[in-house]
Every structure is written in C-alpha cells, then in structure tokens.
Amino acid sequence: MDAQTKALYEARAEIIKAMAHPTRLFIVDHLSRRKACVAELTNLIGADMSTVSKHLTVLKSAGIVEDHKQGAQVYYALRVPCIMNFFGCVESVIKTNANRQLRLVK
C-alpha cells in the first residue's frame, strides 16, 4: 500500500472512530433534523454539559459538525449531511445480521 492510499484509509478510520459512540450517533442524528446548542443537546442526552461538549469536539475535529455563534449561544449543525447515508448502510448490516440469526433458529 502506498503512502497516499494509507493516508486515505487513516482519514476514513478517524471519521469512523469519531462516530463510534452511541451519544455521538444520537447527536449526529439529531443535528440531521435541526441545529442545536450544547444546552439543548445536554437536556436531550441527559449528560452533563462538559461531556456533551467533549462529544461535540470529537465530531467537530473529524469535520462532521460545525459550529457558529448566535448571540450568547453556540449552535451546532451537520457539516456534511451525507453522513446520514452511513446510518442507512449500518442499518442494512444490522438487518442482514438479524435475518441470518433468524434463519439459524428456524
């Protein structure tokens, strides 16, 4: 594998790692419908504000979300809405695996 190919796979892995937490998946899903501030996400998730902020930092560092200040609040939005295609693919894998398990018990 050449250096350019390796760098591409490493960049892909960083994005996938950023998504690899249930709370971050929830945040991405919520932001696919509307922008939100940390306080709103904190209430929805039921975690403390510093934890939610850390999750948002991971997503922002990976280039998945972006932030913008509006008055005293910082709002987050999806930077690349196509990330939701990834959710559809993951759910297809879940369904395929479930169907395989059902066939085993029949």
C-alpha positions as CSV (number, residue, x, y, z in Angstrom):
1,M,0.0,0.0,0.0
2,D,1.5,3.4,-1.0
3,A,1.6,6.4,1.3
4,Q,-1.4,8.2,-0.3
5,T,-3.6,5.1,0.0
6,K,-2.6,4.6,3.6
7,A,-3.4,8.2,4.4
8,L,-6.8,7.9,2.8
9,Y,-7.6,4.8,5.0
10,E,-6.3,6.5,8.1
11,A,-8.5,9.6,7.4
12,R,-11.5,7.3,6.9
13,A,-10.7,5.5,10.2
14,E,-10.6,8.8,12.1
15,I,-14.1,9.7,10.8
16,I,-15.5,6.3,11.7
17,K,-13.8,6.4,15.1
18,A,-15.4,9.8,15.8
19,M,-18.8,8.3,15.1
20,A,-18.1,5.2,17.2
21,H,-20.1,6.2,20.4
22,P,-23.9,6.0,20.9
23,T,-24.1,9.6,22.2
24,R,-22.3,10.9,19.2
25,L,-24.5,8.9,16.9
26,F,-27.5,10.4,18.6
27,I,-26.0,13.9,18.2
28,V,-25.5,13.4,14.5
29,D,-29.0,12.0,14.1
30,H,-30.5,15.0,15.9
31,L,-28.4,17.5,14.0
32,S,-29.6,15.9,10.8
33,R,-33.0,17.4,11.5
34,R,-32.1,20.8,13.1
35,K,-29.2,22.8,14.5
36,A,-28.9,22.7,18.3
37,C,-26.9,24.3,21.1
38,V,-25.0,22.5,23.8
39,A,-27.7,23.2,26.4
40,E,-30.4,21.6,24.2
41,L,-28.3,18.6,23.4
42,T,-27.4,18.2,27.1
43,N,-31.1,18.1,28.0
44,L,-31.9,15.6,25.3
45,I,-29.0,13.3,26.2
46,G,-29.2,13.6,30.0
47,A,-25.5,14.0,30.5
48,D,-23.6,17.0,31.9
49,M,-22.6,19.8,29.6
50,S,-18.9,19.1,29.7
51,T,-19.5,15.6,28.5
52,V,-21.7,16.7,25.6
53,S,-19.1,19.4,24.7
54,K,-16.4,16.8,24.5
55,H,-18.5,14.7,22.2
56,L,-19.1,17.8,20.0
57,T,-15.4,18.5,19.9
58,V,-14.7,15.0,18.7
59,L,-17.3,15.4,15.9
60,K,-16.1,18.8,15.0
61,S,-12.4,17.7,14.9
62,A,-13.5,15.0,12.5
63,G,-15.2,17.5,10.2
64,I,-18.7,16.0,10.8
65,V,-20.2,19.0,12.6
66,E,-19.6,22.8,12.5
67,D,-20.5,25.5,15.0
68,H,-21.5,29.1,14.8
69,K,-22.2,31.6,17.4
70,Q,-25.6,33.2,17.6
71,G,-25.8,35.8,20.4
72,A,-24.5,34.1,23.5
73,Q,-25.1,30.6,22.3
74,V,-23.0,28.4,20.1
75,Y,-25.1,26.3,17.7
76,Y,-24.0,23.1,16.0
77,A,-25.1,21.7,12.7
78,L,-24.0,18.9,10.4
79,R,-21.2,20.0,8.1
80,V,-21.9,17.2,5.7
81,P,-25.4,15.9,5.7
82,C,-24.4,12.9,3.6
83,I,-23.1,11.3,6.8
84,M,-26.7,10.1,7.2
85,N,-26.1,7.7,4.3
86,F,-23.7,5.9,6.6
87,F,-26.6,5.3,9.1
88,G,-28.6,3.7,6.3
89,C,-25.7,1.4,5.5
90,V,-25.2,0.4,9.1
91,E,-28.9,-0.4,9.5
92,S,-28.7,-2.6,6.4
93,V,-25.9,-4.6,8.1
94,I,-28.0,-4.9,11.3
95,K,-31.0,-6.2,9.3
96,T,-28.8,-8.6,7.3
97,N,-27.3,-10.0,10.5
98,A,-30.7,-10.3,12.2
99,N,-32.1,-12.2,9.2
100,R,-29.1,-14.5,9.3
101,Q,-29.7,-15.2,13.0
102,L,-33.4,-15.9,12.3
103,R,-32.5,-18.4,9.7
104,L,-30.2,-20.2,12.1
105,V,-33.0,-20.8,14.6
106,K,-35.6,-21.9,12.1
